[in-house]
Amino acid sequence: SALNYYPYQSGFIFRKLGNYELTTVKHFYFKDPAKIELYLHYYLNGQLDKAIQELEKAKNKPYSLGYLYKLNKKYSESIKYLTKALGKGQNNELVLYHIADSYWSKKDIPNAKLLFEKVVNINSNNYEAHTNLGAIEFGLGNISKAKKHFTSALSINPAHYIACFYLGRITKDTKYLSCLSKFSPDNTLS
């Protein structure tokens, strides 16, 4: 997955990857170039409901529909389509990540945690999954597990703002201020 090859700040690569997946890959789904343009117009202008309607008319679309539903905060639909896209393989890191993230957005912590752990088992260098597991463990009060995941995330991506923030709060170590100062002018740990 491209997620782990670029040390960009949290979320940046997802936005870039999402735009790639929801534009270039659409050529495989639509036969009519006018439909591609209509879909892209809706997607790029934030009209996700209309983009979903266009994509539903195409073939072979469960991943992209699931991703669009996730962007549109329709997490149950997102999980349904992403699970269908996962199919029998069950080991597609990117699809599992998006399913886990949808569960987390629905506040279904047990399923989110289980799937983020599966992502980390598939690719131990997925710093976003480590960070999300750290945040989940922190919220559950499992501070030592949270610290382990945040430390793993920072060992992979030393400029990961969220991991720096949480490790600073957990350890009270000011060395995390230098990481935070790259992204926040007030560089506070509170």
Salt bridges, closest charged atoms under 4 A:
ASP49 OD1 - LYS74 NZ 2.85
GLU54 OE1 - LYS35 NZ 3.85
GLU54 OE2 - LYS57 NZ 3.30
GLU77 OE1 - LYS80 NZ 3.48
ASP101 OD2 - LYS70 NZ 2.95
GLU128 OE2 - HIS160 NE2 3.71
GLU137 OE2 - LYS113 NZ 3.12
